[in-house]
Amino acid sequence: MNAVKFTVSALALAAAAGAADAREQIQIAGSSTVLPYAAIVAEAFGENFEFPTPVVEGGGSGAGRKKLCEGVGENTIDIANSSSRIKQSDIDLCAQNGVNEIMEVRIGYDGIVFASDINGAAFALTPADVFLALGAKVAKDGALADNAAKSWAEVNAALPAQDILAFIPGTKHGTREVFDTEVLLAGCKANGAYDLFLAASAGADDDAKKKDAEKGCLTTRTDGVSVDIDGDYTETLARIAANKNGIGVFGLSFYQNNTDKLQVATMDGVTPSVETISSGDYPVSRPLYFYVKKAHLGVIPGLKEYIEFFVSDDMAGPDGPLAEYGLVSDPELAATQAAVAEETPMGPLE
Amino acid sequence: MTDATAEFVPGRRSLLTVDDRTRRRNAAEARFRLYGLAAVTVALIALALLLVSIFANGVSAFRQTYVAIPVTLDAAKLDKSGKLDPAVMAKVTTVGYAPLLTKGLQAAMEENGISDQGLKAKAIGALISQDAAAQLRNMVLADPTLVGQTISFEALASGRIDGYFKGRVTMESAKLDSNVSPEQLALADALKEADILHSRFNMGFITAPDASEQRPEAAGLGVAILGSLYMMIVVLVLSLPIGVAASIYLEEFAPKNRFTDLIEVNISNLAAVPSIVYGILGLAIFINFAGLPQSAPIVGGLVLTLMTLPRIIIPARAALKAVPPSIRDAALGVGASKMQSVFHHVLPLAAPGILTGMIIGLAQALGETAPLLLIGMVAFVREYPGAPPEGFFDPASALPVQVYNWTQRADPAFVERAGGAIIVLLIFLVTMNAAAILLRRRFERRW
């Protein structure tokens, strides 16, 4: 029984020492898309303020929000980074654990781009092209048919005669959501397959039919032409390096750091850049957020200063380091700054 | 059997002439040796490939390009009040310091007659790492009397410029690269010619903390090495006494019955449990229940202790078992108590084996990432943890975690850093394993 006694006393000692130690640094977790931006701000914050540099963890948007909602106290995180908006289920979980007031801070927009090997052919895509290449069932001569397209030229004569091979983000990624709604669904509607799916649906009412049709639109081919990548963009890049025919989905900032290896495809004739995304010309983008546990403001030293610093013009503004790294600055940044200064908690979701 | 006897004719066989059967047996043996040799060769080739690829990628992380320039610390910019009060001077952020570095570089170019290649001040300043402004600011705040002087300052060159001298960035790739232009590279060449740019051993890679994606050149392993060290201290302090006590009890004192059999089976099973499971356990017990802080080496150390314990108990028991019973009998025979026989005779003789198991267990724990994922140690941490014992509760990262983090970064410069971090980790592992072998050679007794 020696071992048990040892363990128990060691645990008790550790717990006692831990309880006596107040947390000094901000703890952040969540989206790996927001992580580099948060790290840049955290680094500058640590350098220029008297507070210690916040600790920034990845792990994914959903995991981050769940961690935020674990409860109030020093052993829970203060901020959750998220590349998609918080869900009602998260808010319910938060309320259940006593996290009643959350501040929502939108930091800017992230573009999602298609890119292929720098030495390969150039692509000028439309959402319909992508859907016709990757959708499991597409509209052909007014009827739904299994997708048998082999090369991009079969999809659209204007595209290069190159075998279709796409590396798209896996379903656990926040990026996939945007890819689904902004590209696949949009392409599905443009192609006319959406209406066919709607007509073919056996759903009881309009809502169920719509759901069926969306599901049909978002089902990708399973014959190895569309490959889900569950890892990071670095994995997608490695897959393209190994397979020059491939075309991959990246975040704009990742592409901007690897312009010597990748060439970007235009979407509806628009080249993705910080400018075209902020003007709204480039269609595939999404807002990035972080969520702050309001109960920790004033308890964790420097928390308020950090979020104010994050949304300040020096950081998140159009000339700041975040924009330089690939964040598309939010045109309504002034409103966010005001909301942060007043510590306005978010209302119910619309 | 009957066939064999039928074949065997006494008197007609000689050991000197090789018959069919012997030939077959010899051939089988030769084949087996070949298979063995092939297996070892494949393993060695795999190891060689691994080492070559790691070293080819990583060795360059230990050298870094620096810019040596004179910097005029303009009092009008840095200390408007003129009172040299650090609290007031702290209001000038790194944004205020960056232009001073750019000016310093321009001054050095003028002095050496280097043309600016038509580059704007901002593009020239981009040759210097953003980390340099922070370094300069810390230097000035630590010694405010520097304000107004011109000092010689060695700044890190930015990641792309460093990559150019390491062959990662070329004139061709720079044409396509949005982060660097061929003109900047040409300027870097000219600066190198004038000895303003030079490369040397990069101590910062070992001592500096992690850095964000905008400054790969400044990223280092300092926090990760400290975090790993703290965790290993926790693992050593907890698992050595617990592990040794448990194995002595089980081997020497425990009655042999169904209950102890059950414990034995469980220990063997625990040694085979995937390490991520211990991470889940650690999150539930140490963080959610005991209320220990996230990302802290103490939690990492406790989780790794749980993981390492069965892996220590098993070899420790084997070492105790290997001590012949005659030693125990002799001790008991001259009147020693059971306890005395164990602690005076059996344990010292088993110590080398126990230590070897301990060190190999520690080496395994050092290389673990999965359990740390769940307790918040796979994170961007820039603050050094404090001195022990308080430091055990400060956030830190760990060596394998740093490798994992860097392989996920967008900037290609981090690939080299990850390779370098693997080399550092390998050096630690090889040292620990060498110590284990040395101890065994030195003290092991064969019976």
Contacts between the chains, C-beta under 8 A, distances in Angstrom:
chain1	res1	chain2	res2	distance
A	2	B	242	7.7
A	2	B	245	4.6
A	2	B	246	6.8
A	2	B	249	6.2
A	3	B	242	5.2
A	3	B	245	6.3
A	3	B	246	4.5
A	3	B	249	7.9
A	6	B	238	7.7
A	6	B	241	6.6
A	6	B	242	5.0
A	6	B	245	7.1
A	7	B	242	6.8
A	10	B	238	5.9
A	10	B	302	8.0
A	11	B	290	6.4
A	11	B	302	7.9
A	14	B	286	7.7
A	14	B	290	7.0
A	14	B	292	6.4
A	14	B	298	6.0
A	14	B	302	6.9
A	15	B	290	4.4
A	15	B	291	6.4
A	15	B	292	6.7
A	17	B	389	7.1
A	17	B	393	6.8
A	18	B	290	7.0
A	18	B	291	6.2
A	18	B	292	4.3
A	18	B	293	6.2
A	18	B	296	7.9
A	18	B	298	7.2
A	18	B	393	6.0
A	19	B	291	6.2
A	21	B	293	7.0
A	21	B	390	6.8
A	21	B	393	4.7
A	23	B	293	6.1
A	25	B	383	6.4
A	25	B	395	6.3
A	27	B	294	6.0
A	27	B	295	7.1
A	27	B	376	7.4
A	27	B	395	7.8
A	29	B	376	7.2
A	29	B	379	7.8
A	32	B	408	7.3
A	35	B	380	7.1
A	36	B	212	6.8
A	36	B	213	4.5
A	36	B	409	7.5
A	36	B	410	7.0
A	38	B	380	7.8
A	39	B	212	4.1
A	39	B	213	6.7
A	39	B	380	4.6
A	40	B	212	4.4
A	40	B	213	6.8
A	40	B	214	5.7
A	42	B	212	7.5
A	42	B	380	6.7
A	42	B	382	7.1
A	43	B	211	6.6
A	43	B	212	4.5
A	43	B	215	7.9
A	43	B	382	6.3
A	44	B	94	6.9
A	46	B	382	5.7
A	46	B	383	7.0
A	47	B	93	7.9
A	47	B	94	5.5
A	47	B	134	4.3
A	47	B	137	7.0
A	48	B	93	4.4
A	48	B	94	5.9
A	48	B	137	7.9
A	50	B	90	7.4
A	52	B	383	4.6
A	53	B	381	7.7
A	53	B	382	3.9
A	53	B	383	5.1
A	55	B	294	7.9
A	55	B	295	5.4
A	55	B	376	7.6
A	55	B	379	5.1
A	55	B	380	6.9
A	55	B	381	5.3
A	55	B	383	8.0
A	55	B	395	4.6
A	56	B	379	6.1
A	56	B	380	4.1
A	57	B	295	7.4
A	57	B	376	5.7
A	57	B	378	6.6
A	57	B	379	4.0
A	57	B	380	7.4
A	58	B	378	7.0
A	58	B	379	7.6
A	58	B	408	7.8
A	59	B	373	8.0
A	59	B	378	7.8
A	70	B	288	7.8
A	73	B	291	7.9
A	74	B	293	7.1
A	75	B	287	5.8
A	75	B	288	7.8
A	75	B	291	5.4
A	75	B	292	7.0
A	75	B	293	5.9
A	75	B	294	6.2
A	77	B	294	7.2
A	118	B	176	6.5
A	232	B	408	4.7
A	233	B	410	6.7
A	234	B	407	6.5
A	234	B	408	5.7
A	234	B	409	7.5
A	234	B	410	7.4
A	253	B	410	6.6
A	254	B	410	4.5
A	256	B	178	5.5
A	256	B	179	7.5
A	257	B	179	6.9
A	257	B	213	7.5
A	257	B	410	4.2
A	257	B	411	5.2
A	257	B	412	7.6
A	258	B	410	6.8
A	258	B	412	6.9
A	259	B	176	5.5
A	259	B	177	5.4
A	259	B	178	4.7
A	259	B	179	7.7
A	260	B	169	7.7
A	260	B	173	3.8
A	260	B	174	7.5
A	260	B	176	4.6
A	260	B	177	4.5
A	314	B	93	7.9
A	314	B	95	6.7
A	321	B	130	7.8
A	321	B	214	6.3
A	324	B	214	7.5
A	325	B	213	6.7
A	325	B	214	6.1
